[in-house]
Amino acid sequence: MRELETSIYGLGKFFMANDKETRDHVRALVRDVLANVPVEEESSAETLPQRVVVNSLKDEIGTEFDRDESAKSLITEDDLRGLDEGARVRVSENARFTPLASDLIKERLIELVVKSSRYDSSKVKSVAVGADHGGFQFKEELKIFLNELGFQVRDFGTNSTDAVDYPDFAHAVARAVSEKSVDIGIIIDGAGIGSAMTANKVPNVRAAACYSVALAKNSRQHNGANVLTLGSGQNDFGEIKEIVEAFLATDLSEDRHKKRVRKIDQIERQYKR
C-alpha cells in the first residue's frame, strides 16, 4: 500500500512540473486509485495456545503468598513497598527486619509466611547425578547446590563438554537408583526426554521429565518418581534449582497414590524375563 502510494505521488510530481491541467488529472487519478485499494486490517495479536493443566496439578499452581522474600536474610522497607494491606509475604526462618520494615508490617497488617526447612522430614539423603555434554555445566552447579543442602552426591559423569551419548550416563544413574545405592537420581541432557526414556528401561526406576515445580511435586507425590530428568535447553539454572528442591522435598504418602504406583510395578514385572 505504502509503496503504491509513493509510486503514484512520484509520477504526479513528474507531471506537476508541466501544466495545471496535467496536475489536476494526476490528482484525480491518485484519488481514484487510493479509493479502490483495499485497506489491510490490522492483524490481531497472535493467540498462543494455553498450557493444558492436569487436574491433579491445579491445586499446586496457586500461591500461598503475594510476595516471596525468602531468599533474603534481611528484610527492609523497600522489600515490602507496594504491598496491599493484609498482604502475605514469604520469609525465611532466620529472616531479620529493619525497624522501618517492622513498622510497615504492623501498620499494613502484613502476614508473614515462614518458609520452613523442606528437608527435615524427607526420606532422601543421597542423590546420584549425571549429564551429557549439554547438561554438564548445570550438573556441576547442581552438585554444589545439593552439597550445600546437606545431601550426599555421587557423580556419574560426564566430566566435560565434549560430545557424549546421553543413554550411557542416564543408564548409570538409573542403575544406582535401581540397586538402592542412592535414594534418587537426577539426570540433565538437552531436553530431559531421552534420559527419561533410557532410565525407565531399568527395573524399579520411575523416571519423570519435569520442566516445572508443579510437575516435580506431582511426579513424586502421585507417581512415586525416583529419577528426575531435566533439560538444559528447557529451563535456566534458577528454575532447575526450584524444580530439584520440590522433587527432593516431596514424598509418595497417600495410600491411593501408592496403590496406583504398585500397579505400575506389576505391569513392569509382567514383562521381565
Backbone torsions as a table, in degrees:
resi	resn	phi	psi	omega
1	MET	NA	-50.8	-178.1
2	ARG	-65.1	-37.5	179.6
3	GLU	-66.8	-39.6	179.2
4	LEU	-63.1	-44.9	-178.9
5	GLU	-61.9	-42.2	-179.7
6	THR	-62.8	-42.3	-179.5
7	SER	-63.6	-42.6	-178.2
8	ILE	-65.9	-43.4	179.8
9	TYR	-67.9	-30.0	175.7
10	GLY	-65.5	-40.1	177.9
11	LEU	-64.7	-41.3	179.8
12	GLY	-62.5	-39.1	-179.7
13	LYS	-61.5	-35.8	-179.9
14	PHE	-64.5	-46.6	-177.9
15	PHE	-72.9	-26.7	-178.3
16	MET	-63.9	-18.5	178.6
17	ALA	-73.8	-9.7	-175.7
18	ASN	-96.8	-86.4	-175.1
19	ASP	-138.4	166.2	-175.3
20	LYS	-65.4	-38.5	-179.2
21	GLU	-61.1	-42.0	179.1
22	THR	-65.6	-41.0	-179.7
23	ARG	-62.0	-43.9	179.6
24	ASP	-63.3	-37.5	179.7
25	HIS	-64.9	-42.7	-179.4
26	VAL	-66.3	-41.3	179.0
27	ARG	-59.8	-44.0	179.3
28	ALA	-62.9	-39.8	178.8
29	LEU	-62.6	-44.1	-180.0
30	VAL	-60.7	-45.3	-179.9
31	ARG	-60.9	-43.0	-178.9
32	ASP	-63.7	-43.3	-177.6
33	VAL	-65.8	-46.8	-177.2
34	LEU	-66.1	-31.4	-179.3
35	ALA	-69.7	-24.6	-176.7
36	ASN	-102.1	-1.0	178.3
37	VAL	-82.3	123.6	179.5
38	PRO	-63.8	137.5	179.1
39	VAL	-86.6	129.4	179.5
40	GLU	-74.9	130.4	176.5
41	GLU	-75.6	144.8	177.7
42	GLU	-63.7	130.7	179.6
43	SER	-68.9	133.1	179.5
44	SER	-68.3	154.5	-179.9
45	ALA	-59.2	140.5	-178.5
46	GLU	-60.7	131.3	178.8
47	THR	-97.3	111.4	-179.2
48	LEU	-83.5	145.9	178.3
49	PRO	-64.7	139.4	178.5
50	GLN	-79.6	143.4	178.4
51	ARG	-66.5	132.5	177.7
52	VAL	-77.0	129.9	-178.4
53	VAL	-105.5	119.7	176.6
54	VAL	-63.7	140.7	-176.8
55	ASN	-51.7	-41.2	-175.8
56	SER	-71.3	-9.9	-179.4
57	LEU	-98.8	-11.1	-172.6
58	LYS	-58.9	-40.8	-178.2
59	ASP	-69.6	-21.4	-176.5
60	GLU	-80.4	-21.1	-171.3
61	ILE	-78.1	-32.9	179.2
62	GLY	-64.3	148.3	179.1
63	THR	-102.6	151.9	-178.8
64	GLU	-97.6	7.9	-177.6
65	PHE	-151.0	160.7	-178.8
66	ASP	-91.8	-24.6	179.2
67	ARG	-149.3	139.8	-179.3
68	ASP	-108.5	111.0	176.8
69	GLU	-117.9	23.5	-173.7
70	SER	-70.9	-13.2	179.1
71	ALA	-82.1	-7.2	-175.8
72	LYS	-103.7	141.2	177.7
73	SER	-90.3	-20.8	178.4
74	LEU	-126.5	121.6	-179.6
75	ILE	-100.9	125.2	-179.9
76	THR	-108.5	174.2	178.2
77	GLU	-60.1	-37.8	-179.9
78	ASP	-61.7	-32.4	-180.0
79	ASP	-68.0	-20.9	-177.5
80	LEU	-106.4	-3.6	-176.9
81	ARG	-64.2	139.2	176.9
82	GLY	90.4	-5.2	179.7
83	LEU	-78.4	144.2	177.0
84	ASP	-77.4	163.6	177.0
85	GLU	-63.1	134.1	-179.5
86	GLY	81.6	7.7	-179.4
87	ALA	-65.0	157.4	179.5
88	ARG	-110.5	130.6	-178.0
89	VAL	-124.3	127.5	177.2
90	ARG	-85.8	131.0	179.7
91	VAL	-132.2	160.4	178.9
92	SER	-76.0	164.1	-178.7
93	GLU	-59.6	-36.5	-173.9
94	ASN	-102.0	18.8	-177.4
95	ALA	-64.6	140.6	174.3
96	ARG	-113.7	156.7	-174.3
97	PHE	-127.0	139.6	173.6
98	THR	-72.1	158.7	179.2
99	PRO	-55.2	-41.6	179.9
100	LEU	-66.0	-36.8	178.3
101	ALA	-65.9	-41.7	178.5
102	SER	-62.1	-41.4	178.1
103	ASP	-62.9	-41.2	-178.7
104	LEU	-65.7	-37.6	178.3
105	ILE	-61.5	-41.7	-179.7
106	LYS	-71.1	-44.1	-176.9
107	GLU	-63.6	-41.4	-174.7
108	ARG	-98.2	6.1	178.4
109	LEU	54.4	41.9	-179.4
110	ILE	-73.2	131.8	-179.8
111	GLU	-94.8	129.9	-179.9
112	LEU	-96.0	125.9	177.0
113	VAL	-104.9	108.6	-174.7
114	VAL	-78.7	127.6	177.4
115	LYS	-86.1	102.8	-179.1
116	SER	-81.3	166.1	178.9
117	SER	-60.3	131.7	-175.1
118	ARG	-88.8	-5.6	-169.3
119	TYR	-114.6	-0.4	-177.0
120	ASP	-59.0	-41.1	-176.9
121	SER	-99.9	3.6	-177.7
122	SER	-71.8	141.1	177.7
123	LYS	-83.3	-10.1	-176.9
124	VAL	-81.7	124.3	177.2
125	LYS	-121.7	-29.4	-177.1
126	SER	-127.6	145.6	-174.7
127	VAL	-134.8	131.0	171.0
128	ALA	-95.7	133.9	178.2
129	VAL	-123.0	149.3	178.0
130	GLY	-157.5	160.0	-178.6
131	ALA	-163.1	157.7	168.2
132	ASP	-92.3	-169.2	-176.8
133	HIS	-63.4	-31.5	179.9
134	GLY	-70.9	-27.1	-179.0
135	GLY	-104.7	2.5	-174.1
136	PHE	-56.1	-49.4	-175.9
137	GLN	-62.2	-43.8	178.2
138	PHE	-64.8	-36.0	178.0
139	LYS	-61.3	-43.2	180.0
140	GLU	-62.9	-41.7	177.9
141	GLU	-68.8	-36.0	-178.9
142	LEU	-66.9	-36.4	178.2
143	LYS	-59.3	-43.8	178.8
144	ILE	-62.5	-45.1	-179.2
145	PHE	-60.8	-45.1	-178.9
146	LEU	-67.2	-38.9	177.4
147	ASN	-63.0	-39.0	179.1
148	GLU	-65.3	-30.0	178.6
149	LEU	-80.9	-7.4	176.5
150	GLY	95.5	11.8	179.4
151	PHE	-87.8	147.6	172.2
152	GLN	-80.6	130.3	-173.7
153	VAL	-120.7	130.6	172.4
154	ARG	-114.9	125.4	-176.2
155	ASP	-101.5	121.6	-179.5
156	PHE	-104.0	16.5	178.1
157	GLY	86.0	178.0	3.2
158	THR	-75.5	172.8	-173.5
159	ASN	-117.1	16.7	177.4
160	SER	-163.9	-179.2	177.2
161	THR	-93.2	9.3	175.9
162	ASP	-65.9	141.8	-175.6
163	ALA	-60.6	131.8	178.6
164	VAL	-140.2	177.2	179.5
165	ASP	-102.5	120.0	-175.7
166	TYR	-58.6	-32.0	-178.4
167	PRO	-59.7	-31.5	-178.5
168	ASP	-61.8	-42.1	-175.2
169	PHE	-83.6	-34.1	175.2
170	ALA	-64.2	-39.7	178.7
171	HIS	-63.6	-43.7	-178.5
172	ALA	-61.7	-43.9	179.8
173	VAL	-67.0	-45.5	-178.6
174	ALA	-62.6	-38.6	179.4
175	ARG	-65.3	-36.9	177.2
176	ALA	-63.4	-37.8	177.4
177	VAL	-70.1	-43.9	-179.2
178	SER	-60.4	-39.2	-178.9
179	GLU	-83.4	-0.6	178.2
180	LYS	62.2	29.6	172.8
181	SER	-82.9	-13.0	171.3
182	VAL	-140.5	163.4	-178.6
183	ASP	-80.2	-46.0	178.8
184	ILE	-140.4	168.5	176.9
185	GLY	-127.3	150.3	176.0
186	ILE	-132.7	126.1	-177.3
187	ILE	-125.9	137.4	179.6
188	ILE	-124.6	121.2	169.0
189	ASP	-128.4	-159.3	-175.9
190	GLY	-67.7	-42.2	-177.2
191	ALA	-120.6	-17.9	-178.3
192	GLY	86.6	-9.9	-175.0
193	ILE	-80.9	-48.2	-178.7
194	GLY	-61.1	-40.0	179.0
195	SER	-67.1	-35.3	176.7
196	ALA	-65.1	-43.2	178.7
197	MET	-60.9	-43.5	-179.7
198	THR	-64.3	-50.3	-176.2
199	ALA	-60.9	-34.8	-177.6
200	ASN	-74.0	-4.9	172.7
201	LYS	-81.0	-14.7	-177.2
202	VAL	-88.4	131.1	-179.2
203	PRO	-55.8	143.9	176.2
204	ASN	69.5	13.8	178.2
205	VAL	-109.8	133.7	173.2
206	ARG	-124.5	96.6	-175.9
207	ALA	-96.7	140.3	-179.7
208	ALA	-130.1	128.2	173.8
209	ALA	-86.4	117.2	-174.8
210	CYS	-124.7	135.1	177.8
211	TYR	-119.0	9.1	178.6
212	SER	-148.9	161.1	177.7
213	VAL	-61.7	-42.5	-178.7
214	ALA	-60.4	-41.8	179.1
215	LEU	-67.6	-38.6	179.3
216	ALA	-61.9	-45.0	178.1
217	LYS	-63.1	-45.2	-178.6
218	ASN	-62.6	-41.0	-177.3
219	SER	-63.1	-32.2	179.0
220	ARG	-83.8	-51.1	-172.7
221	GLN	-70.5	-38.3	-175.5
222	HIS	-99.0	-31.5	-171.1
223	ASN	-116.3	-3.6	177.8
224	GLY	62.0	34.4	179.9
225	ALA	-60.1	138.4	176.0
226	ASN	-120.4	0.9	172.7
227	VAL	-134.1	130.8	177.5
228	LEU	-108.7	127.1	174.5
229	THR	-113.2	141.8	-174.2
230	LEU	-129.6	156.2	178.7
231	GLY	-113.9	119.0	179.4
232	SER	-65.0	-21.8	177.6
233	GLY	-91.9	-1.5	-176.6
234	GLN	-105.6	-30.4	-177.1
235	ASN	-136.5	149.0	171.7
236	ASP	-82.2	173.5	-172.5
237	PHE	-68.6	-31.4	176.1
238	GLY	-59.7	-43.0	178.0
239	GLU	-68.3	-38.9	179.5
240	ILE	-61.6	-40.6	178.1
241	LYS	-60.6	-43.1	179.7
242	GLU	-65.1	-40.8	179.1
243	ILE	-64.2	-45.1	179.8
244	VAL	-63.6	-43.4	178.5
245	GLU	-58.0	-44.6	-179.7
246	ALA	-64.3	-40.7	179.9
247	PHE	-63.8	-43.5	-177.7
248	LEU	-69.2	-33.0	-172.4
249	ALA	-89.4	-3.4	-175.5
250	THR	-111.8	140.0	179.3
251	ASP	-125.9	158.3	171.5
252	LEU	-78.6	113.6	-171.6
253	SER	-124.9	-40.0	-173.5
254	GLU	-78.8	142.1	-176.7
255	ASP	-60.9	-37.3	-178.5
256	ARG	-63.7	-34.3	177.4
257	HIS	-75.5	-38.8	179.1
258	LYS	-61.4	-38.9	179.7
259	LYS	-61.1	-41.4	-178.5
260	ARG	-71.0	-35.7	177.9
261	VAL	-67.5	-36.7	176.8
262	ARG	-61.5	-33.6	177.5
263	LYS	-67.4	-36.5	175.5
264	ILE	-60.2	-45.2	-179.4
265	ASP	-65.2	-36.3	178.2
266	GLN	-64.4	-39.8	177.7
267	ILE	-62.9	-42.0	179.2
268	GLU	-60.6	-42.5	-178.1
269	ARG	-65.2	-27.4	179.6
270	GLN	-63.7	-25.7	-174.4
271	TYR	-105.5	4.3	175.9
272	LYS	-78.7	140.8	179.8
273	ARG	-89.4	NA	NA
